[in-house]
Amino acid sequence: MSEPEDERDTATVTTKVPARLDRLPWSRWHWMVVIGLGTVWILDGLEVTVVGSIAGRLSEEGSGLGITDAQVTGLAAALYVAGACSGALVFGRLTDLYGRKKLFLVTLGVYLAATALTAVSFSAWWFFLFRFLTGFGIGGEYAAINSAVDELIPGKYRGRVDLIINGSFWLGAVAGALLSVLALNVNIFPPSVGWRLTFALGVVLGLVILLVRRHVPESPRWMLIHGRAEEAEQLVTEIERRVEEEKGEPLPEAEESITVAQRHSIGFDLIARTVFRSYPRRAVLGLSLFIGQAFLYNAITFGFGSILIRFFDVSSTVTGYYFAVVAVGNFFGPLFLGRLFDTWGRRPMISGTYVLSGLLLFGTAWLFGAGMLNAVTMTACWCVVLFFASAGASSAYLTVSEIFPMETRAMAIAFFYAIGTAAGGISGPLVFAGLTSSGVVSDTVLAFCIGAALMVAAGIVAVFFAVAAEGKPLEQIATPLSVRSTGGGAA
C-alpha cells in the first residue's frame, strides 16, 4: 500500500546543515535563542506560583470572586493543567506540520489573551475558563519551544541549556511569590484589585518576550525535511557569518552529511508506530519521568501556600516570602547540576536526581508527621528536596525532546507531557487539595509520600532505560525517519 499523499517524499537532498549547527561555538546568537524562547518558562512559573500564593486571598470576602480555597488549589489548578495537556497535543501536531516559529508566536499570543482575561474575572466560572485557556497556550509552548531549542543548540551544550531553560520556571516563581506579597497588601491595593495586578504583570512580560522572539529563526532541521532545504542552507550560512564575526576566526569545516527524503508532513499512525514500536523502552522512560515530576510539582506548587496557612498559621499576605525561598532553591538545582548532565551523563544524573529527591521527600514527610517542623524548617526541607527534584523534572523535558526522531519531536513532547501531566498533574492537585484541606496531619503526610514514591519509581526506571545522549547530535540519538544515508560528502 502506498503512503498517503502528505507523507510521500517530495525530493532528496544531501546536506551538512545539522553538523554545521552542532559544531558552532557558543555565541551571542545562541543567547538570543535562549532569551527569546526560554524565558516563557518564567511566565509559566509566574502563573502557577501566583495562583498558589493568592489562593487564600481569592477565597476571602471582598475578592470579587465567589470561590473557595480548595477550588483555587484543586479545581482551578487541575483545569490549568488540563488546558496545558490539551494545548500541548493540539499545538504539538501543528508545530510538526507548520514549523516551530509560527507556532511559538501563536502559542504566546494565546497565553497573553487568556491571562489578560483572567485578570478581569468577575465570577468563578470565568476564572476557571480562562485558567484553562491560559494553560492551553502554555502547553503549546512546551512542544514548540523544546523542539526549537534542541534543534538550534549544539549537542555539547544541549543538556545544561535545556535544563536551565526549563528551570527558569522558578525565576518566574520567585517573581510571582514576591509580587503576591505586594499585591495582597490591603494597605496598598483593595482585596479585589491586588490579585488582578499579578496576572496583568504576566501580560506585560509576555509582550516583552514576544518582541524578542520575533528575531528567533525557524529550525533549519525542520526546514530541511519540509522542502525548504535552500532556505535552511542560507539561514545556517548567515548564522555562521555572525558567529565568525564575533569570534574573529573561521569556523572548522563540518564533516558529517546526511541525505534526506523531504516530506510535507508525517501522519499520526507513523508517529505512533515510531514511538511505541521502534522505541518502547524510551516511551516507558518518558511516561515515568513525566508522571513522577508532574504529580509532585503540580500538587506542591499549587498547594504550598495553603499548607503554610493551615498547619503553621502563616498569614496569606506573607506566604509569598516562603515560596520565593523555595523557588530559588528550585532554580539553583538545574543551574548548578545542569552541566553534569552533559559530563557525567544522562543516566546517572536523571536517575540520581529522581531517587534522591524522592528519598528526601520521604524524610520530610516523616519530620512533618512527627511534628518536628515549623514554617521555616518546612520551607528549608522543601528547598533541599526540590533542589534535586527540579533538575530531575527539567530533565524529563530534555529527555523526550531528544530521544525520538526529528519528525516526531514536537508531537512526542506533546504526547508525553499531556499523558504524564494528565496522570500526575491533574490528579496531583485534586488529591493533594483533598488531603491537605482536611487539616489532618496524617492526610498531608500521605500526600507527600505519594509524590515521593512516584519520584523514586521514575528514577529506578531511568537506571535501566535512560539514553546516553550527552554530547551527541540529535541525528545520532534517533535517526530521522526521512534520512536515507549519512557520511561525508556534499555540502
Secondary structure, DSSP 8 states (H G I E B T S, - for coil): ----GGGSEEEEEEE-HHHHHHT----HHHHHHIIIIITHHHHHHHHHHHHHHHHHHHTSTTSSS---HHIIIIIIHHHHHHHHHHHHHHHHHHHHHH-HHHHHHHHHHHHHHHHHHHHT--SHHHHHHHHHHHHHHHHHHHHHHHHHHHHHS-HHHHHHHHHHHHHTHHHHHHHHHHHHHHHT-TTTS-TTTHHHHHHHHHHHHHHHHHHHHTTS---HHHHHHTT-HHHHHHHHHHHHHHHHHHHTS-------EEEEEEES---HHHHHIIIIII-HHHHHHHHHHHHHHHHHHHHHHHHHHHHHHHHH---TTTHHHHHHHHHHHHHHHHHHHHHHHHHT-HHHHHHHHHHHHHHHHHHHHHHHHTT---HHHHHHHHHHHHHHHHHHHHHHHHHHHHSS-GGGHHHHHHHHHHHHHIIIIIHHHHHHHHHHTT--HHHHHHHHHHHHHHHHHHHHHHHHH----TT--HHHHS--TTEEEEES---
